[in-house]
Amino acid sequence: QIKGFFKDACSSLRKIKGSKSSGIRAYKKEIDGLIFIEEREILIQTKEPIESCQRPLRAQTAQGERVSLAGAVMEFSVIVMSDNLVPAVKEWLSYGKMRGLGQWRNSGKGRFVCEILGERLAEFADILE
């Protein structure tokens, strides 16, 4: 899901002159080969436990549509093998505020804000250990 979002965000943002994504040539190949999500599974932390698997609550409000997973938190690590791609990854994560994550991102569902908790730069050799 995350790498798919990165590809979608890069595809859109590279059309904007001067964006960090505009200089990336074969962006799908770059994302597949140089950007990795460390966690195998990403848990969605919600305010209340999810006890049954059913369609989420939707409500129309004056501020827009509301979905029951609002306020959920996901924490994951992004490994970027090329320093040149780090600004683009940050740009894509910022783009999440306008474009959502997941199956319904095209209709604005799954929009998010990102908080970078810590940046850990490592040499290529350290990553392979």
MOWO-V844497 format. One record per residue. N is the residue number from 1. SS is DSSP state (a for helix, b for strand, c for the rest). PSI is psi as a letter, one per 40 degrees, with the letter a starting at -180 (none if undefined). OMEGA is omega in whole degrees, -180 to 180 (NA if undefined). Layout:
BEGIN
N|SS|PSI|OMEGA  N|SS|PSI|OMEGA
END
This chain:
BEGIN
1|c|d|-177  2|a|d|180  3|a|d|176  4|a|d|176  5|a|d|179  6|a|d|180  7|a|d|179  8|a|d|-179  9|a|d|180  10|a|d|178  11|a|d|-180  12|a|d|-173  13|a|d|-180  14|c|e|178  15|c|e|180  16|c|h|-179  17|c|h|179  18|c|e|178  19|c|i|179  20|c|d|-177  21|c|e|-174  22|c|d|-178  23|c|e|-178  24|c|h|-176  25|c|c|-178  26|c|g|-169  27|a|d|180  28|a|d|179  29|a|d|178  30|a|d|-179  31|a|d|-180  32|a|d|-173  33|a|d|-173  34|a|e|-179  35|b|h|-176  36|b|i|173  37|b|h|-173  38|c|d|-176  39|c|i|177  40|c|d|176  41|c|h|179  42|c|h|-179  43|c|i|175  44|b|h|-179  45|b|h|-179  46|c|i|179  47|c|d|180  48|c|i|-180  49|c|i|176  50|c|h|-175  51|c|d|179  52|c|i|-178  53|c|h|179  54|c|i|-179  55|c|h|-179  56|c|i|177  57|c|h|175  58|b|i|179  59|b|h|175  60|b|h|178  61|b|i|179  62|c|d|179  63|c|e|-179  64|b|a|-178  65|b|i|-180  66|b|h|179  67|b|i|-172  68|c|e|179  69|c|e|178  70|c|h|-179  71|c|e|178  72|c|i|-178  73|b|h|173  74|b|h|179  75|c|h|180  76|c|i|-179  77|c|h|178  78|b|h|177  79|b|h|180  80|b|h|-174  81|c|e|-180  82|c|h|179  83|a|d|-180  84|a|d|-177  85|a|e|-177  86|a|d|178  87|a|d|179  88|a|d|179  89|a|d|177  90|a|d|178  91|a|d|-180  92|a|d|180  93|a|d|175  94|a|d|179  95|a|d|179  96|c|d|178  97|c|d|-179  98|c|d|-177  99|c|h|-174  100|c|i|-180  101|c|i|175  102|c|a|-172  103|c|d|-174  104|c|f|-177  105|a|d|-179  106|a|d|180  107|a|e|176  108|c|e|178  109|c|i|176  110|c|e|178  111|c|i|-175  112|c|i|169  113|c|i|-175  114|c|h|174  115|c|h|179  116|c|h|-174  117|c|d|-179  118|c|i|178  119|c|h|-178  120|c|h|179  121|c|h|-179  122|c|i|174  123|c|i|-179  124|a|d|-179  125|a|d|180  126|a|d|-177  127|a|d|-177  128|a|e|-179  129|c|none|NA
END
